[in-house]
Amino acid sequence: MQLYFEPQLRRDTTFFTLDANTSRHLVQVLRMEAGSTIGLTNGKGLSALAGIVDADKRHCRVEVRSFTMHEKPEVTLTVAVSFTKNRSRNEWMLEKLTEIGVSRIVPLVTRRTEKEKFNFERIEAILVAAMLQSQQYFLPAISEPVELRKIETDGYAQKFVAHCEADMDRQYLHKACQGNKDTLVFIGPEGDFTPEEIRYLEGKDVTAVSLGNRRLRTETAAIYAATIFNAMNDA
């Protein structure tokens, strides 16, 4: 069943008029008619089954038939990652992190971050599309870019910084990461974190880790770290 994003969906909703883009997709592209059933979610755990009552290509109207409130994941993963100068790679990373089920994404500004224009509206659209494609009901939170030293690190049961400085102590992430713990992981820019930044994070009780013997791109490293977290919690 097709799932659509409607941020205004609430438990007291009975009839709902879909936005123009969703209406056009349903009526013109998918050729849905009155009586067809679709799924809706507000991205905050609430989903609904709804039937089309007026198949208008600009203002499609639906009647909500039932609601489901989905439970939040028991553990959360926040990925603080330095975006690259390549927009398409950043967008691919955001898409995959959402599909994997990351709870929060923080665009990280470090000394070596190459600043890229931050289009929040476009980024949110990518997150929404990935959430719907992967049939999830919670939209990852995403913040404006934050400088490394301004990120709040309290409140996490485990915290990691992945870096490639071979002469600094590191553990392998797949050995250091434990299941059932809210986690924060830092992923650096293409030029890696500076030694000073690594030491700063270690001073905040952030554990330095390695992602293996291969040097990974920033976006690959973020996805790899998120996959390890999932493996620890899905077992």
N, C-alpha and C positions, 0 to 999 in steps of 0.2 A: 504494500500500500504506500502511496505517495505521502511523504511527511512534509509539512510546510511550517515556516516560522511566523508566528504572530505574537509579538512581544506584549500586546495588550490583552492576551487571553487570560481570563480569570475564572474561578469556579462558579461565579454567578452569571457567566455568559450564557445566553440562550441562542440568540441570533447574532450573526457576525458578518460584516461586509469585508471581504478580503481586499488587500491593496491592489493597485492597478497591475503591477508586474505579475503577482500571483494569479490574479483573475485572467489575465491574458494567457499565461502559460497553461492554466487549466482548460480554458474554453477554446482557445485558438490552436495551441500546440497539441495538447492531449485529447482534445475533442470531448471533454467530459460534459455531461448533460445533467439536468435536474434528476436527482435520485442517486447520483454517484456519491461514493463515500471517500473521504480523505482523512488524513491525520494532521493534527495541529499540535504545536508545542510552543511554549513561551520561552524556552531556553533556561528555565529555572526549575525544571523538574515536573512541570504540569503538562500533560498531554490530553488530547481530546479526539474522539471520533466525531466527525461532522458530515452531514449530508447536504449536498447542493440543493438549494430550493429555487434559486434564480441564476441560471448560467449566463450572466452578463459578462462580456469580455472585458469590461472596464470596472465593474462593481459587482463581482460575483458574491452572492449572498448564500450563507450556509446556516444550517441549524445544528447546534451541538447536541449530540445524543448521549454521550457519556464522557466522564473524566477519569483520568488516572494520575495519581501523585506518586512519582517515582522517588525512591530513596536516594539521598546523596551517597556518593562513594564513601566508604568508611575511612579511607585514607586519601590524602591529596598530594599532588606533585605540583610545585611551582618551578618553572624553568625561567631563570634570568639569563638571557642570551643577548650577546652583542650582534646586532644586525649587520649584514655585509652591505657593500655598495651595490650589489646586484639585486635589484628588486624582485626579479622572477625567482631567484633562489630563496629570498626571504619569504615570499608568498608560498612557495612550495613547502618550506619548513613549517609555516603556520598551519597550512592545510593538514600536513601529516601529524603534527603535534595534537591537533584537534581530533583527528581520527583515532589516535592512540588513547586519548582521554585525559590529557593534561588539564589540571584544574585552573591554572593561572600562568600567564606568560608576561614577563617583564622585559621590555626592550632595554638592554643594559648599555650604558655609556661608560666606556673605559678610556684609558689614555690612547690606545691604538684603534679605537672605533672610528671607522670612516663614516661620518654622519650622512644619513640619507633622509630625504624628506619623509616625514611620518604622516601618511594619509590614513587617519583613524577610520574614516567612513569606508574606505576600500578594504582595510584590514578586517573590519567587523563583518563585511559582506563575505570575505573568504572564510572566516571562522563559522559563520552561519551555514554557508554551503557545505562545508566539511562536516559540521554537526549533523545536518540533515542526511547527507550521503551515507554517513556511518550509523544512521538510525539511533542517535543519542538524544537526550533530553536536557542536557546541561551544557550551556554555552561557556567556554573558557572565559575567565575574566582577563582583560588585557589593560595594562596601564599605559600612560604616556611614557616616553623614554626617561629613565632614571639613572643618575650618576651612581657609580659603584658604591661610594662611601655614604650614600643616602638611602640605600636599600635596607629595609627593616629585616633583620635576621632572627629576631626573637619569635618564639611560638612554633618552631619546627623541632621535631624530635631528632632529625638528622639533617646535616647540611654538608654539601660537597662542592668543591671547586675542581673542575677538570682542567689540567694544563699539561704542557709538553716539556717543561723544564726538567731535563734528565738528571741534573745535579741537585735537585731538590727532592726531599722525601715524598713518596706517593704510595697509595695503596691502589689495587685494582678495584674499580667501582663495583664489579659484580661480586667481589668478596666483601667489600665494606658495607654495601647497601643491605639493609634488613627490611623484611616485610612488615606491614601493619604499622608503619610510622609515617607521619606527615613529613614530607621531604622538600628541601630546597636545593636546587643544583645550579651552579654558575657555569656558563659556557662562554668562553672568551672570543675575541675577534680573530680575524684571519692571522694577525701577527701575534696572537696569544696574549695572555695577561703578562704584565711586567712582573719581575720578582718582587717588587715593592707591593704591588696589588695582591699577589699571592700571600705574602707575609701579613698584610693587613687583614685578609679574610681568615687566615689561620688564627690571628689574634682574636677573631670573633667566634672562635670554636667551629670554624668551617674546616672539614677534613679534605686535604688535598688528595686527588685521585687521578689515576690514569685510565684511559678508555681502551688501552691495548697498545700493541707495538706498531700500529699503523697511524700515520698522521692523517687525521680526518678533517674535512671541511667543517666550518662552523655549523652549518645546517645539519650535516650528517651526524656530528657529535651530539647535537641536541636531541635528535631523533633516537640515536643509539642509547643515550642515557635514559630517555623516557621509556624505551623498550625494556631496558634492564629493570627499571622500577616496576613496570607492569608484570614482568616475569616473576618478580619476587612476591607480588601481591595477587596474582592470578593462580598461583600454584595451589 
